[in-house]
Amino acid sequence: MHRIFASAVSPVTGRGRLFNFLRSGSARMVVSAVALALLVPAVMAAPKNQKTPKKRPTSEELDQDFPFQAACIGAKFPAKNIAYKGLAIKLGNDAFMCFDTDDLRMAAGWTGAYLKFDGVAFSGSHGNHPSVAGDQKFATKNMPGVSDENGSFADTRADIFRPVPEKVGRWNGLYLDGENVVLSYTVDGTKILEMPASVAADGQVGFVRNFKTEKNSRPFSILLCEVEGAKGTVSGNTATLTGASDNVTIVELVGAPKGAKLEIAENNRIVLKFDKKTAASTFKIVLWNGADADKAKFAALTSGKAEVPDVKKGGPARWAQTVETKGVIGANTTPDGAYTLDQITPPQDNPWKRRVRFSGFDFFSDGKRAAVSTWDGDIWIVSGIDDKLDKLTWKRFSSGQYETIGLKIVNDVIYTSGRDQITRYYDLNGDGEADYYENFNNQVTSSDGFHEFVFDLQTDKEGNFYMAKAGPVRGGGRGFGGDNFGSITEDAGTVMKISKDGKKLEVLATGLRAPNGLSISPDGQITTSDNEGTWVPSTPIHFIQKGRFYGVENTAHQVSKTEYVKPICWLSHNDFDNSGGEQVWVTSDKWGPYKGEMLHLSYGKCSLFLVMKETVNGQMQAGVVKIPVKFTSSAMRGRFNPKDGQLYIAGLQGWQTTAVKLAGFDRVRYTGKPVASVQSMHVTKTGVELCFTQPLDPASAGDVQNYSAKRWNYDYAEHYGSPEFSVADPKKQGRDEMTIKSAKLSPDGRTVTLEIADIKPVMQEMIEFDIKSKDGKEISQSIQHTINVMP
């Protein structure tokens, strides 16, 4: 070991060779050995009274007192009964119903246990989703739950993973009133409020659907239940389905207006039919399933009037208690002292044992408060965002949503993107909690694939919304769809635009795998990244163009696969980014010298990068350099605060990442000190030009030994990711050393021009340097960039 160190610091080699040695495999062995030698005593000397980290709660231990949970939910019967956009609703009396917001059908009702909380967001499992855990009593098939004007329930959708046509019906959203969930939907313009409930008597439980309907303009029917192989009969306001066994299903219509009645369809279905111009009314149906010997007990379940609360007033607050945390100022700082990281401590220890994994956030107009969404479907509002962060107050605002992995605030109103819809939230009575979860747009497709995340939520200057959707990746990450891993729906692997009024969804680009985040520049340029996997050899950064294809053939849809748009930059999964987050445009003039530039966030490596763009012959290409701050968790979502002008970054620990904590919410604050970094780069005909934020030391900047460069390509193919391949010998794995012939410093002292032998287009090139600024600051950085075209 002594000889290795002696060789490394020999005065004959100079600083450049020392720099190259420190990046070599031998140096890594030395450093690892030294680190181990230092680490072992430290571990052995750990105090005896050191606390054991708290066990993370399982999904079954999380808060289960909320009245509903949105998810893809499977029922036990009939076969393949899956509510792709389901709402599992608690009714009391250990009874539950699942409403399918795409089909507008009550997919199932059951008693006993609530849900089996399976799936990637709950248990981390691949290829699964939540399902009915108790004793299922009734169901409907995967089909529209409301009929057309002819009474037909025929499914005319080209894609069953979309909502029913608005001419048939539309899901409007839900109201929360204490423990009551009130569903709001329309049938060809006729507004319906429905409050699911239950009733118990004489050891029996009945499922209640309380309706409040407007006068309708056309006839229609609502599907209530069906039993395979059963025969149905109707007597007055009572309908019965009797199967081959002694099991019976009975439905009673209570308090209905003239023109509403029960009917039997297809011999084994019970439907509620409304004649044309049926009067507005409040009424209910009571459904019971049980043994034939107990059917006489059913009558006791039908007493009482229908109840639908006045939802416009808003319901009582559920979470009067808030959680206070204290932030950490200056948790770590960049080597030049220009940026420091402050931590906004998450409410991990909360009264509800609620798991907190931050997936999206935005600021209210005052800049002192932010709304933060979680992967588990919650929104928290944090106040006290100031210089000191010494009193952060967290208030739960909403819950129960379907993987809310994007959040945007528009005019101080919160919107989230989930797998089921974009939701707009209303606090109707000003108590700090959401009372109305409005469906702003639910046109996005969603199957039962565990990996079909809907990532991020952004707006452009006209107010249009944007989000990106992953494809149904198979368990383990290779391939798409099939078996229990979902279907490649029309929106899988795309970037989407939703109109300002929420009425229109448009696919802008296809061919993505798992685009965890996107950005909209001030002039409207859309960007996104992707995650290494099938057809994605390593992490790319894309500039999105409307109607174009971005490489993943399984999600190309109708776009020509021959028009593959190259990324503006690739990043190696080993040392830069194995799983991209979103991008952020620097809109603040209070954040150092980078206003107008683009940043890239790495979810996988928990890192922040400056993206150095250039256009050559009409082709965009770029390189990145790390801004060296250490985040609390992953770097997944970023926003600039409109008041203090600083960058805030949130992230979670979920799928593959180096993050060590479940959640992080950090502020990257500019201290005012000079930044010592490369700021831009340009490919020349003979090499690369590097421009810096401040003048450089001429001796170190002009010493060619202080620079090194390597390059390699990837294999763009269907397999998972790609090794690195030599440019000189494409069949050989590895990186090619490049010869830097000269380094020349410009007269202003800020630009270094490197002459590099045989420079040419390449997927990945890495330039490393160890130089000094004019005032003696160390500038030791690595750049990875892509050369799509030469000037």
C-alpha positions in Angstrom: 0.0 0.0 0.0 2.9 2.4 0.9 4.4 1.9 -2.6 1.2 2.6 -4.3 0.8 5.9 -2.4 4.5 6.8 -3.0 4.1 6.3 -6.8 0.9 8.3 -6.8 2.5 11.4 -5.3 5.8 11.2 -7.0 6.8 14.8 -8.1 7.7 13.5 -11.5 4.1 12.7 -12.4 2.5 16.1 -11.7 -1.0 16.9 -10.5 -2.7 15.6 -13.7 -1.4 12.1 -13.2 -2.3 12.2 -9.5 -5.8 13.1 -10.7 -5.9 10.3 -13.1 -4.6 7.9 -10.5 -7.3 8.9 -8.0 -9.9 7.8 -10.5 -8.2 4.5 -11.3 -9.1 1.0 -10.0 -5.9 0.9 -7.9 -6.8 4.0 -6.1 -10.3 2.7 -5.5 -8.8 -0.4 -3.8 -6.6 1.8 -1.7 -9.4 4.1 -0.7 -11.7 1.2 0.0 -9.0 -0.4 2.3 -8.5 2.8 4.1 -12.2 3.4 4.5 -12.7 -0.1 5.9 -9.8 0.3 8.3 -11.4 3.6 9.6 -15.0 2.2 9.6 -14.4 -0.9 11.7 -13.3 0.9 14.8 -16.1 3.4 14.4 -18.7 0.7 14.2 -17.2 -1.2 17.2 -17.2 2.0 19.2 -20.9 2.8 18.6 -22.5 3.7 21.9 -24.4 0.9 23.6 -27.5 3.0 24.1 -27.8 3.8 20.5 -31.5 3.6 19.4 -32.6 0.9 17.0 -34.3 2.5 13.9 -38.0 2.3 14.0 -39.5 -0.5 11.9 -41.3 1.0 8.9 -45.0 0.3 9.0 -46.4 -2.2 6.6 -49.5 -1.4 4.5 -51.7 -3.2 6.9 -50.4 -1.0 9.8 -51.1 2.2 8.0 -54.1 4.4 8.6 -57.2 2.5 7.7 -59.8 4.8 9.1 -60.2 6.9 6.0 -63.6 6.2 4.2 -62.2 5.2 0.8 -59.1 4.1 -1.1 -58.7 4.6 -4.8 -56.7 1.9 -6.7 -56.9 -0.9 -9.2 -59.1 -3.3 -7.3 -59.8 -6.9 -8.0 -63.0 -8.8 -7.0 -63.4 -12.5 -6.4 -66.2 -12.9 -9.0 -67.2 -12.9 -11.7 -64.0 -13.9 -13.6 -61.7 -11.0 -14.4 -63.8 -8.5 -12.4 -61.3 -5.7 -12.0 -62.1 -2.1 -11.4 -59.2 -0.5 -13.1 -60.0 2.8 -11.5 -61.7 1.6 -8.4 -62.9 3.3 -5.2 -63.1 0.9 -2.2 -65.6 2.5 0.1 -66.2 1.8 3.8 -69.9 1.6 4.7 -69.9 0.7 8.4 -71.1 -2.7 9.8 -67.9 -4.2 8.3 -69.4 -3.8 4.9 -67.7 -2.4 1.8 -68.5 -1.6 -1.9 -66.2 -0.9 -4.8 -67.2 1.7 -7.4 -65.6 1.7 -10.8 -65.2 5.4 -11.9 -64.5 4.5 -15.6 -67.5 2.2 -16.0 -69.8 4.0 -13.5 -70.7 0.6 -12.0 -70.7 -0.8 -8.5 -68.2 -3.6 -9.2 -68.6 -5.5 -5.9 -69.9 -5.5 -2.4 -68.5 -7.6 0.5 -68.4 -7.9 4.3 -65.7 -8.9 6.8 -62.2 -7.7 6.0 -61.5 -4.6 3.9 -58.8 -5.0 1.2 -55.8 -7.1 0.7 -53.3 -4.2 0.3 -51.1 -5.7 -2.4 -49.2 -4.0 -5.2 -46.1 -1.9 -5.7 -47.3 1.2 -3.9 -48.5 -0.8 -0.9 -46.4 -3.9 -0.4 -43.8 -3.4 -3.0 -44.8 -6.5 -5.0 -44.8 -6.6 -8.7 -47.7 -7.9 -10.8 -50.3 -7.4 -8.1 -52.9 -4.9 -7.0 -55.3 -4.5 -4.1 -58.3 -6.9 -4.0 -61.3 -7.8 -2.0 -60.3 -9.4 1.3 -63.7 -10.3 2.8 -66.8 -12.4 1.9 -68.0 -11.0 -1.4 -71.8 -10.8 -1.7 -72.6 -9.3 -5.1 -70.9 -8.0 -8.3 -71.3 -6.7 -11.8 -69.2 -7.6 -14.9 -66.6 -5.3 -16.5 -69.1 -3.3 -18.6 -70.8 0.1 -18.5 -72.8 0.5 -15.3 -75.3 2.9 -16.9 -77.2 2.3 -20.2 -77.7 4.4 -23.3 -81.1 5.8 -24.1 -82.2 2.5 -25.5 -81.5 0.7 -22.3 -78.4 -1.1 -23.8 -75.3 -1.7 -21.6 -73.3 -2.6 -24.7 -69.7 -1.5 -24.5 -68.8 0.6 -27.5 -65.4 1.7 -26.4 -62.4 0.9 -28.7 -60.3 0.8 -25.5 -61.9 -0.7 -22.4 -59.3 1.0 -20.3 -60.9 4.4 -20.9 -64.0 5.9 -19.3 -67.4 5.3 -20.9 -68.3 7.9 -23.5 -69.6 11.1 -22.0 -72.8 10.7 -24.0 -73.4 7.7 -21.9 -72.1 9.0 -18.6 -69.4 11.0 -16.8 -67.6 10.6 -13.5 -67.6 14.1 -11.8 -65.9 13.2 -8.5 -66.7 12.6 -4.9 -67.6 14.5 -1.8 -66.4 13.6 1.7 -68.8 14.2 4.6 -67.5 12.7 7.8 -67.5 8.9 7.2 -69.8 9.3 4.2 -68.6 9.2 0.6 -70.9 10.8 -1.9 -70.4 9.9 -5.5 -71.2 12.4 -8.2 -71.7 11.5 -11.8 -74.0 12.3 -14.8 -75.9 10.1 -17.2 -76.2 11.9 -20.5 -76.4 15.2 -18.6 -78.6 14.1 -15.7 -76.8 14.7 -12.4 -76.8 12.0 -9.8 -75.5 12.0 -6.3 -75.1 8.6 -4.7 -74.1 7.8 -1.1 -73.2 4.1 -0.5 -74.1 2.9 3.0 -75.0 -0.2 4.9 -77.7 -1.4 7.3 -77.7 -4.2 9.8 -80.5 -6.1 11.5 -81.1 -9.5 12.9 -77.6 -10.7 12.1 -77.9 -9.6 8.4 -76.2 -6.8 6.5 -77.7 -4.9 3.6 -75.9 -2.8 1.1 -77.6 0.6 0.6 -77.3 2.9 -2.4 -78.8 6.3 -1.6 -79.6 8.3 -4.7 -80.4 12.0 -5.3 -81.3 12.5 -8.9 -82.4 15.4 -11.1 -85.2 15.2 -13.6 -83.9 13.3 -16.6 -84.3 14.2 -20.2 -84.0 10.6 -21.6 -84.6 7.1 -20.3 -81.7 5.2 -18.9 -80.9 2.3 -16.6 -78.4 1.6 -13.8 -76.9 -1.8 -13.4 -77.3 -3.0 -9.8 -76.1 -6.6 -9.7 -76.0 -9.9 -11.6 -75.6 -13.6 -10.6 -74.3 -16.1 -13.2 -76.8 -18.8 -13.9 -79.5 -17.3 -11.8 -83.1 -16.6 -12.7 -84.7 -13.3 -11.8 -88.2 -12.2 -10.9 -89.7 -8.8 -10.0 -92.7 -8.3 -7.7 -93.6 -4.6 -7.1 -90.5 -2.8 -5.8 -88.6 -6.1 -5.1 -86.4 -8.0 -7.4 -84.9 -11.4 -6.7 -82.1 -13.5 -8.2 -82.1 -17.2 -7.3 -79.2 -19.4 -8.2 -78.8 -23.1 -8.4 -77.8 -23.3 -4.7 -79.8 -21.9 -1.8 -78.1 -18.5 -2.3 -80.5 -15.6 -2.9 -79.9 -11.9 -3.9 -82.7 -9.5 -3.2 -83.0 -5.8 -4.1 -85.7 -3.5 -2.8 -86.4 0.0 -4.3 -87.5 2.3 -1.5 -89.1 5.8 -1.9 -88.5 6.0 -5.7 -90.5 8.5 -7.8 -93.0 7.5 -10.5 -91.1 6.4 -13.5 -88.3 4.5 -11.6 -88.6 0.8 -11.3 -86.6 -2.4 -11.0 -86.3 -4.8 -14.0 -84.6 -8.1 -14.9 -82.3 -8.0 -17.8 -80.6 -11.0 -19.5 -82.4 -13.2 -17.0 -79.7 -12.7 -14.3 -79.3 -9.0 -13.9 -81.2 -6.5 -11.8 -81.3 -3.0 -13.2 -82.9 0.2 -12.1 -84.8 1.8 -15.0 -85.8 5.5 -15.3 -88.4 6.5 -17.8 -88.1 9.8 -19.7 -88.6 12.8 -17.5 -88.7 10.9 -14.2 -89.1 13.5 -11.5 -86.2 14.6 -9.3 -86.1 12.6 -6.2 -84.2 11.2 -3.2 -84.5 7.4 -2.8 -82.6 4.3 -2.2 -82.1 0.7 -3.1 -81.2 -2.0 -0.5 -79.3 -5.1 -1.7 -78.9 -8.3 0.4 -77.3 -11.6 -0.4 -77.6 -14.7 1.8 -79.1 -18.1 2.3 -82.7 -18.8 1.2 -83.6 -19.7 4.8 -82.7 -16.1 5.9 -84.6 -14.2 3.2 -87.5 -13.4 5.5 -85.0 -11.3 7.5 -84.5 -9.0 4.6 -87.6 -6.9 5.3 -86.0 -5.5 8.4 -83.2 -4.0 6.3 -85.5 -1.8 4.2 -86.9 0.6 6.7 -86.1 4.3 6.8 -85.7 7.0 4.2 -82.9 7.6 1.9 -80.2 10.0 3.1 -77.9 12.2 1.0 -76.3 15.0 2.9 -76.0 18.6 1.6 -72.5 18.2 0.1 -72.1 21.9 -0.8 -71.5 22.8 2.8 -68.5 20.6 3.2 -68.0 18.0 5.9 -66.4 18.1 9.3 -62.6 18.2 9.7 -61.0 14.8 10.3 -57.5 15.8 11.2 -57.7 18.6 13.7 -54.2 17.7 15.0 -51.2 19.1 13.1 -47.6 17.8 13.2 -44.7 20.2 13.9 -41.1 19.5 12.8 -38.0 21.6 12.8 -35.9 22.0 9.7 -32.1 21.8 9.4 -30.2 24.8 8.0 -27.0 24.1 6.1 -27.1 20.4 6.3 -24.3 20.3 3.6 -22.6 22.8 1.3 -20.9 22.6 -2.1 -17.1 22.7 -2.0 -17.1 26.3 -3.3 -19.6 27.4 -0.6 -22.0 28.8 -3.2 -24.9 26.4 -2.5 -26.1 24.9 0.8 -28.8 22.5 1.5 -31.5 23.1 4.0 -33.8 20.2 5.1 -37.6 20.6 5.5 -38.2 17.7 7.9 -41.1 15.4 6.9 -43.9 14.4 9.3 -42.8 10.8 9.4 -43.8 10.5 13.0 -47.5 11.3 12.8 -50.6 10.3 14.9 -52.0 8.2 12.0 -48.9 6.2 11.4 -49.2 7.4 7.8 -46.3 6.5 5.6 -44.8 9.6 4.0 -43.1 9.3 0.6 -43.1 12.6 -1.3 -44.0 12.4 -5.0 -45.0 15.9 -6.0 -45.2 19.4 -4.6 -45.8 23.1 -5.4 -46.0 26.4 -3.6 -49.0 28.6 -2.8 -48.7 32.2 -4.0 -47.4 33.4 -0.6 -44.3 31.2 -0.9 -44.5 30.3 2.8 -46.7 27.3 2.3 -46.5 24.2 0.0 -48.8 21.3 -0.8 -46.9 18.0 -1.0 -48.4 14.8 -2.4 -47.3 11.3 -1.5 -47.1 8.0 -3.4 -49.6 6.6 -0.9 -52.3 9.1 -2.0 -52.1 11.9 0.6 -51.7 15.6 0.4 -50.0 17.4 3.2 -49.8 21.2 3.5 -46.7 22.5 5.2 -46.4 26.1 6.5 -43.5 28.0 8.1 -41.2 27.9 5.1 -38.9 30.8 5.9 -35.2 31.5 6.4 -35.0 29.6 9.7 -37.4 26.6 9.2 -37.5 26.4 12.9 -41.3 25.8 13.1 -42.7 23.7 10.2 -46.4 22.9 10.6 -47.8 19.9 8.6 -51.6 19.6 8.1 -53.2 16.6 6.3 -55.4 17.9 3.5 -56.6 14.8 1.7 -56.1 11.1 1.5 -57.2 7.9 -0.3 -56.0 8.8 -3.8 -54.5 6.5 -6.5 -50.7 7.0 -6.5 -50.6 10.8 -6.7 -47.1 11.2 -8.3 -47.6 14.8 -9.5 -48.9 18.0 -8.0 -49.5 21.5 -9.4 -51.1 24.6 -7.8 -53.0 26.9 -10.1 -54.5 30.1 -8.6 -53.9 28.6 -5.1 -56.1 25.5 -6.1 -54.4 22.1 -5.8 -54.4 19.6 -8.7 -52.8 16.1 -8.6 -52.1 13.6 -11.3 -52.9 10.0 -10.3 -53.3 6.8 -12.3 -57.0 7.3 -12.5 -57.4 11.0 -13.1 -56.2 14.6 -12.6 -58.0 15.6 -9.4 -58.9 19.2 -8.5 -59.5 19.7 -4.7 -61.9 22.0 -3.0 -62.1 22.9 0.7 -65.7 24.0 0.8 -65.9 25.2 4.4 -62.4 26.6 5.0 -61.3 24.0 7.6 -58.1 23.2 5.8 -59.2 19.8 4.4 -60.6 18.7 1.1 -64.3 18.2 0.9 -64.7 17.7 -2.9 -62.3 15.6 -5.0 -63.3 16.7 -8.5 -62.5 14.7 -11.6 -60.8 17.4 -13.7 -59.9 14.9 -16.4 -60.0 11.1 -16.3 -59.5 10.3 -20.0 -56.1 8.7 -19.4 -56.1 4.9 -19.9 -55.1 2.5 -17.1 -54.9 -1.3 -16.9 -54.0 -3.5 -14.1 -50.2 -3.2 -14.8 -48.4 -2.5 -11.6 -46.0 -0.1 -13.3 -48.4 2.2 -15.2 -47.5 5.3 -13.1 -48.7 8.7 -14.3 -45.7 10.9 -13.6 -45.6 14.6 -12.7 -48.0 17.5 -13.5 -46.9 20.7 -15.1 -48.5 23.6 -16.9 -47.5 25.9 -19.7 -48.0 29.7 -19.8 -51.4 29.2 -21.5 -52.6 27.0 -18.6 -52.6 23.6 -20.3 -51.5 20.7 -18.2 -48.9 18.0 -19.0 -48.0 14.6 -17.6 -46.2 11.5 -18.7 -47.2 7.9 -18.4 -45.2 4.7 -17.9 -45.7 1.5 -19.8 -46.8 -1.8 -18.1 -43.4 -3.1 -17.4 -43.2 -6.8 -16.4 -42.0 -7.9 -13.0 -38.2 -7.4 -12.7 -38.3 -4.7 -15.4 -37.9 -6.7 -18.6 -40.5 -6.5 -21.3 -44.1 -5.1 -21.2 -47.5 -6.5 -20.3 -49.0 -9.9 -20.4 -49.9 -12.4 -17.6 -50.5 -10.3 -14.5 -48.6 -7.3 -15.7 -51.3 -5.3 -17.5 -51.9 -4.3 -21.1 -50.2 -1.7 -23.4 -53.1 0.8 -23.4 -53.3 3.7 -25.8 -51.6 6.1 -23.5 -48.8 3.8 -22.2 -45.4 5.3 -22.6 -46.5 8.7 -23.7 -46.3 12.4 -22.9 -49.8 13.9 -22.7 -51.3 17.4 -22.9 -54.6 18.2 -21.2 -56.5 21.4 -22.1 -56.8 24.2 -19.6 -60.5 23.4 -19.0 -59.8 19.7 -18.6 -62.0 18.6 -21.4 -59.4 17.3 -23.9 -56.5 14.9 -23.5 -54.0 14.7 -26.4 -51.0 12.4 -26.8 -48.0 14.5 -27.8 -45.2 11.9 -28.1 -44.8 8.1 -27.8 -42.0 5.5 -27.2 -41.2 6.0 -23.5 -40.7 3.4 -20.8 -40.9 5.1 -17.4 -40.6 8.9 -17.8 -40.5 9.9 -14.1 -41.1 13.6 -14.6 -41.0 16.3 -17.2 -40.7 20.1 -17.5 -42.0 23.0 -19.6 -39.6 25.8 -20.4 -40.7 29.4 -20.2 -40.9 29.3 -24.0 -42.9 26.1 -24.1 -40.2 23.4 -24.7 -41.2 20.0 -23.2 -38.5 17.8 -21.8 -38.5 14.4 -20.1 -36.2 11.7 -19.1 -36.6 7.9 -18.9 -35.4 4.9 -16.9 -33.0 2.3 -18.2 -34.7 -0.9 -19.3 -36.2 -2.4 -22.4 -35.2 -0.3 -25.4 -33.6 2.2 -23.0 -29.8 1.4 -22.9 -29.1 4.1 -20.2 -30.8 7.2 -18.8 -31.6 9.8 -21.6 -32.8 13.4 -21.5 -35.3 14.1 -24.2 -36.5 17.3 -25.9 -40.1 16.4 -26.8 -41.5 17.2 -30.3 -45.1 16.7 -31.0 -45.9 13.5 -32.9 -42.5 12.0 -32.5 -41.2 8.6 -31.3 -38.6 8.3 -28.5 -37.2 4.8 -28.8 -39.3 2.2 -26.9 -40.9 0.2 -29.7 -43.5 -1.5 -27.5 -45.0 1.9 -26.8 -44.7 3.5 -30.2 -48.4 3.0 -30.9 -49.3 4.4 -34.4 -46.1 6.6 -34.7 -43.5 5.3 -37.1 -40.6 3.5 -35.3 -38.1 4.6 -38.0 -38.4 8.2 -36.7 -36.6 7.6 -33.5 -35.6 10.9 -32.0 -32.2 10.8 -30.3 -31.9 12.1 -26.8 -30.0 15.4 -26.3 -27.9 13.5 -23.8 -27.2 10.1 -22.4 -26.1 9.5 -18.8 -24.2 6.4 -17.7 -26.1 4.3 -15.1 -22.9 3.4 -13.2 -21.7 6.8 -12.2 -24.2 9.5 -13.2 -27.9 8.4 -13.3 -29.6 5.0 -13.4 -33.1 6.4 -13.0 -34.0 10.0 -14.2 -36.3 12.3 -12.4 -37.8 15.5 -13.8 -36.1 18.6 -15.2 -36.4 22.2 -13.8 -35.8 25.5 -15.6 -34.0 28.1 -13.6 -36.5 31.0 -13.5 -35.0 32.9 -10.6 -32.3 35.5 -10.6 -31.6 34.8 -6.9 -30.0 31.4 -7.6 -26.6 32.2 -8.8 -25.4 32.4 -12.4 -27.8 29.9 -13.9 -31.0 31.8 -14.8 -32.5 30.5 -18.0 -30.6 27.2 -17.8 -32.1 23.7 -17.3 -31.4 21.3 -14.4 -31.8 17.5 -14.4 -32.8 15.6 -11.3 -31.7 12.0 -10.7 -34.1 9.9 -8.7 -31.8 6.9 -8.8 -28.5 8.6 -7.8 -30.1 11.3 -5.7 -28.3 14.0 -7.7 -28.7 17.4 -9.3 -27.1 18.3 -12.6 -26.7 21.4 -14.7 -27.6 20.6 -18.3 -25.4 22.4 -20.8 -27.2 22.6 -24.1 -26.1 23.5 -27.6 -27.7 23.4 -31.0 -25.5 22.2 -33.9 -26.9 22.2 -37.4 -30.4 22.2 -36.0 -29.7 19.3 -33.7 -29.9 19.7 -30.0 -27.2 18.0 -27.9 -26.0 18.5 -24.3 -23.7 17.6 -21.5 -24.3 17.6 -17.7 -22.2 18.4 -14.7 -23.2 17.6 -11.1 -24.0 20.4 -8.6 -22.6 18.6 -5.6 -25.2 18.7 -2.8 -26.4 15.7 -0.8 -30.1 15.2 -0.7 -32.1 13.8 2.2 -33.8 11.3 -0.2 -34.0 11.0 -4.0 -34.2 14.0 -6.3 -37.5 13.5 -8.0 -39.5 16.8 -8.2 -38.2 20.4 -8.2 -39.7 23.8 -8.0 -38.4 27.4 -7.6 -40.2 29.2 -4.8 -41.9 32.3 -6.2 -40.9 34.4 -3.1 -37.4 33.4 -2.0 -36.2 32.4 -5.5 -34.5 29.2 -4.2 -34.7 25.7 -5.6 -36.7 23.1 -3.6 -36.5 19.4 -4.3 -38.6 16.5 -3.0 -38.2 12.8 -3.4 -39.0 9.3 -2.1 -37.5 5.9 -1.6 -39.6 3.5 -3.6 -38.2 1.5 -6.5 -34.4 1.3 -7.2 -32.5 4.3 -5.8 -29.6 5.1 -3.6 -31.9 7.1 -1.3 -31.6 6.0 2.3 -34.7 7.7 3.7 -38.4 7.3 2.7 -38.8 10.9 1.9 -36.9 14.2 1.6 -37.9 17.8 1.1 -34.8 20.0 0.6 -34.0 23.6 -0.3 -30.9 24.2 -2.4 -30.1 27.7 -1.3 -27.6 30.1 -3.1 -25.4 31.7 -0.4 -24.1 34.5 -2.6 -20.5 33.2 -2.8 -18.9 32.9 -6.2 -19.7 29.6 -8.0 -16.7 27.7 -9.1 -17.9 25.4 -11.9 -18.1 24.8 -15.6 -21.1 26.6 -16.9 -21.5 25.7 -20.6 -19.8 23.6 -23.2 -19.6 23.5 -27.0 -18.3 20.9 -29.4 -15.8 22.3 -31.9 -14.4 20.8 -35.1 -11.3 19.7 -33.1 -12.5 19.2 -29.6 -14.6 20.8 -26.8 -14.8 24.3 -25.5 -15.6 24.6 -21.7 -16.8 27.9 -20.3 -16.5 28.6 -16.5 -18.3 30.8 -14.0 -15.2 32.7 -13.0 -11.6 33.2 -14.2 -9.2 30.3 -14.0 -5.7 29.9 -12.8 -3.7 30.0 -16.1 -1.1 27.4 -15.1 -3.6 24.7 -14.0 -6.1 25.4 -16.8 -3.5 25.3 -19.5 -1.9 22.0 -18.2 -3.2 19.2 -20.5 -2.3 16.6 -17.8 -5.1 18.0 -15.6 -7.7 16.7 -18.1 -8.8 13.2 -19.2 -11.4 12.0 -21.5 -13.1 8.7 -22.4 -15.9 7.7 -24.7 -18.2 4.8 -25.4 -21.5 3.8 -27.1 -24.5 1.8 -26.0 -26.5 -0.9 -27.7 -29.9 0.4 -28.5 -32.0 -2.8 -28.6 -34.9 -4.6 -26.9 -32.9 -6.1 -24.1 -32.8 -4.5 -20.6 -30.3 -1.6 -20.6 -26.9 -1.9 -22.2 -23.2 -2.5 -21.4 -20.8 0.1 -22.5 -19.1 -0.6 -25.9 -15.8 0.6 -27.3 -16.1 3.1 -30.2 -12.9 1.8 -31.7 -14.0 -1.8 -31.5 -17.9 -2.0 -31.3 -17.8 -5.7 -30.3 -15.6 -5.0 -27.3 -17.1 -3.8 -24.0 -15.5 -0.9 -22.2 -14.5 2.7 -22.5 -12.0 4.1 -24.9 -9.3 6.4 -23.6 -9.1 9.7 -25.6 -6.0 11.8 -26.2 -6.2 15.4 -25.2 -3.6 17.2 -27.4 -3.8 20.7 -25.9 -5.6 22.9 -23.4 -5.8 26.6 -24.2 -7.2 29.3 -21.9 -9.0 32.3 -23.5 -7.8 35.9 -22.9 -10.7 36.5 -20.5 -9.6 33.5 -18.4 -13.0 31.8 -18.4 -12.9 29.5 -21.4 -10.7 26.4 -22.0 -10.5 25.0 -25.5 -9.5 21.3 -25.5 -8.1 19.8 -28.7 -9.1 16.1 -28.7 -7.8 13.6 -31.1 -10.3 11.9 -33.4 -13.4 13.6 -31.9 -16.6 12.5 -33.6 -20.3 11.7 -32.9 -20.7 9.4 -29.9 -23.4 8.4 -27.5 -21.4 9.1 -24.4 -18.2 11.0 -23.8 -16.8 11.9 -20.4 -14.4 14.7 -19.7 -12.8 15.0 -16.2 -10.6 17.8 -14.9 -8.9 19.0 -11.8 -8.0 22.6 -12.1 -8.1 25.8 -10.0 -9.9 29.1 -10.2 -7.8 32.3 -10.4 -8.4 32.8 -6.7 -7.2 29.3 -5.9 -10.4 27.3 -5.5 -10.3 23.6 -6.5 -12.6 22.8 -9.5 -12.6 19.0 -9.8 -15.5 17.9 -12.0 -16.8 15.3 -14.4 -18.9 16.1 -17.5 -20.8 13.5 -19.5 -22.1 14.6 -22.8 -23.5 13.3 -26.1 -22.3 14.3 -29.6 -25.2 13.8 -32.0 -23.6 15.9 -34.8 -20.3 17.7 -35.3 -20.1 21.4 -36.3 
